[in-house]
Amino acid sequence: MGTTALNPVLWTEREPVRLARDQNEVQAFAPLLEYQSPADDGLPHGGWIGVLPRWPFERPQPDALDELLGDQELRVLVIYSAAHPMVPPTIYSLDPEPSIWEQTQSAWHVAPGGSLCLLQSDGGWQPEASLTELLAKASGWRIEYALMKAGVINEMSVNGIVSDPSHDHLIDRAIQRAAPTPDPTEAGDTGVSS
């Protein structure tokens, strides 16, 4: 009896319409993400690498957001699985990179290994969903990560800032908290005349 050689079929070959959709939607949402084909090293099923937008939400950006995030953009690696789109892609924050300790604490919404926890359950992803929904959640994760680092929140929100504006005001609070309190003895005007 002969043996049959198994040649893997990539999702990109089985789902060319979905691949084109992902490419169009991602480029419109996050033009600084670059598609990585399955042939690229380390990504056997393809993915994306680059920078996400800071505030891709349909509500006004808080005034202090740029001050909270500083110059640090959210650089991510998005990795497709062989089962895409049935299984969501995995997203890693490359910069800022969560520490090993943060990867062990559920409050940070980072899995052991460093991938971001962006869905509440295994059923939270629907195959017809846009990849940009996860990318928006990752952008929101970056903001909540900065709020955690600033000590304004103790854990990330369940639904994420992407759909829950209840943390928006905390962005300004984080900046106010970080601002040094002026020392009245160094203010120059002591109210005492000579």
PEZIGI-V177479 format. One line per field, one symbol per residue. psi: psi as a letter, one per 30 degrees, with the letter a starting at -180 (. if undefined). burial: b if it has 9 or more other C-alpha atoms within 8 Angstrom, else e. A space follows every 50 residues. Layout:
psi->???
burial->???
This chain:
psi->kllkkjjkkkefefheeeeeeeeeeeeeeifgkkkjlffkkfifglalka klkeiglhlkkkegeeeefbfjljklkkjllfgkgekllkkkjejkjkle eeffkfffhklkfflkjfkflegfkkfflkffeeeeeeeeeeeeeeeeef gelfllleflfegjgffeffeeeeeeefkkkkjffgfejfgkl.
burial->eeeeeeeeeebbeeebebbeebbebbbebbeebebbbbbbeebebbbbbb bbbeeeeeeeebebbeebbeeebbbbbbbbbeebbebbbbbbbbbbebee ebbbbbebbbbeebbbebeeeeeebebeeebbebbbbbbbbbbbbbbbeb ebeeebeeebbbeeeeebebbbbbbeeeeeeeeeeeeeeeeeee
